[in-house]
Each structure stands twice: as C-alpha cells, then as structure tokens.
Amino acid sequence: MRVRAAVLAEPTGPFTLEEIELDAPRDGEVLVRVAGTGMCHTDMVTRLAPGVSWGLPMVFGHEGSGVVEAVGRGVSSLRPGDRVVLTFDSCGTCPRCRIGEPAYCHLFAPLNNGGTRTDGTPGAHRLDGDAVRSRWFGQSSFATYALATERNAVKIDDVDLPLEMLGPLGCGVQTGAGSILVAMGVRPGETVAIFGAGAVGLSAVMAARLAGATTIIAVDLHAHRRDLAMELGATHTLDGADPDVAARIRDLTGGGVLYSFETTGAPAVIRAAVASLQIRGFCGLVGIGREDIVLSPQALGGGRSLSYLLEGNVEPHIFIPRLLELWRQGRFPFDRLIRTYPLAQINEAEADSAAGRTVKPVLLPG
C-alpha cells in the first residue's frame, strides 16, 4: 500500500517526506495506522553511528501508537480496530524472552537495528522501486502506517489520554521508569541521582518518587528542565555544567547515592555518575555514546558497580498497561513531557530536541 513517510537518505541529511510502497503484513505481522510517534534520542544519534549509511534509505521511529488495520496469518491476540502502543521487537522463544526479559532477546540486533526483516527484506520501496528499510525496531513509525509484529504491539484499553500521546511509553518512558522500578528496584527511603533530565531522565524522576526514594537529585544543563524535574518529584537539582557535581552529590547525601542513573552517554558524565555513588552503589547506564568510557582503578572500589540497562529490563505487555494505570491515578504524568509536531515538521522537532527546547517531541502523521 502507498503511505507517507519521513525517509532518511544520508546520515547527516534531513528527513524528507516521501510516498513509499509498504508491504502487506506477512505471517505474524500487523499493519498499524499510526496516530503519533515519539522521537527518541536513539533515532537521532544512530544516524551518525559508524556504518549506518549501509542501511539507508530508512524510515526511523520506534515509539509509535495507533490502530491495527490488518493482521497477517497466525496473529491471534490482535485484530483490526485494536489500539496499540508499539515497542521494541523480540523473538519470544529464546531463553531471555522465555523468562520475561525480551530486551535481552538473543535476536535483538537483527530484529531491531537493521531496518529489515530477519530474512533481509526491507518492507518498503520507493515508487521507483528502490528499497527503503522500514523495520527499525520492528516498526519504523515515522510514517502514516507501520508494519509491526504481534510481539511488539501492546494492546491497550481506552484511556482519556489521546492515542497519539501514548507512543513514548514504548521506549523512552518505559526505559526511564523501568530502570528505576524494575532493573534497579529502588525501594522506599533510598537515594537516587539522575543525570540528564530529558524524557528518559524525567521518567526516572517520576518513578523514583513512586518508589518512595527520599532523595532524588536531577542533574541537567538546562534550567527549565531542572525546574520541571522539581515539579515531577526531584528533591534537589544540580547544574550539569558544574565540574564538581559528583562532590556536591556526595555532600548533599553524606557520602553519595545508592543509585545513579546516566542517560547521556557522555564519558565525563558517566564518570561523574560513578563518582557520586556511596559504597556498594550501583550506576545504571542507558545513554548511547560513541566514545570509550575510561574509569580509574579506584572508581569501582568499595563494591561500586555499573551496567548498561536495556529498556528498563521490562516486559512491555505487562509494564506499559501499568504505567497507563498510574497515569489514570495522576501519579505518573508523562504527558507533561510531550510537545506535538506535524510529521512534516520532523526536522524542526529533531532540532528542538537536540537543543533541549523540547523534552519529548511526538510527531502526528495524520
């Protein structure tokens, strides 16, 4: 079918709106009419990653929400008319998937990062016949329609929040909240420092408040984001430009936080996040960086540790409905992070996000 999509043809070039031909859903796939799609930091930084030009042209976008229009053979849990949030794809059968850790699926890379089906087919073509990769994170939702799978389409009940606002639950919001509540398991009375008050970091702030953390420190370069962090549950904020931010955190907490959460991927910020830990503290990393992380031999002394966390370690089919219920109760106002843009303004949305003017852009294709 013919759809409108924002296509990236060159790593450093703009997104361009094009009409492309999208395949019909195959076995296990679903066709979704996209209501809205979040723009995630991953969509922006991956375009500059080494080797990404091998996969262009491609339609990015991996925080879609919409309505199922058609289903392929073998799909049993979804039917046309169902409202869904699209998330990352997984195989459902490997050892990690079977124990409820789909973010660590053994096939995560081929299912999510290449922009094609696992058999190498791209999923879409330009009108002149040239291939366009349209399976980014199993969806490529910077478009009016997206092909997803039964595994990465999370059915949701009707909610008061407009459907187009729900896409960020599929990646950025669940990553921030899940890292605090599931991966790190923050408990009442504990201390947390969150580096980067973008959509992931602010979701972590809201989750830390839900968890009952008594000290929640948000670190960011932008004053307006620090102000929003305070409104959403932070107890303290610090300027990320301060070279002594780790020492200030240790002073505030009498020795450091038990948990730090780093969202930027910048080596200097990661070192500060580790240096802000108390004895036996843990640093969770989610930011995508392109430089080596170098730590001194003493940085992890005292039993301190760090690890990369993927998608908050959550099972989206369980976690996303729970976040929506928390929103219904007024306890997780993730909609405060969102600013909407028409899909035609995708380049403006990307610039506003990169400059810190917008926390979470959501693109509206219709």
Protein Blocks (a to p, Z undefined) as FASTA:
>chain_A
ZZdddddfbfklccdddddddddddehiacdddfbdcddfklmmmmmgghklmmpccdeh
jdbcdddfbdcehiakbcehiacddddddehlamklmnopaklgfklmmmmmnopafkop
aoiacfkopacdfkeghlopabfbdcddfklmccddddfbdfklmmmmmmmmmmmmmmmm
mmnopaehiacddehjafklmmmmmmmmmnopabdcdddfblklmmmmmmnopabdcdfk
lmklmmmmmmmnonpafbdcdfklpaklmmmmmmmpcehiacddfbdcfbdcdddfklmg
ghiacdddeehlpafklmmmmmmmmmmnopacfklmpccddfklmmmmmmmmmnopambd
cddfZZ
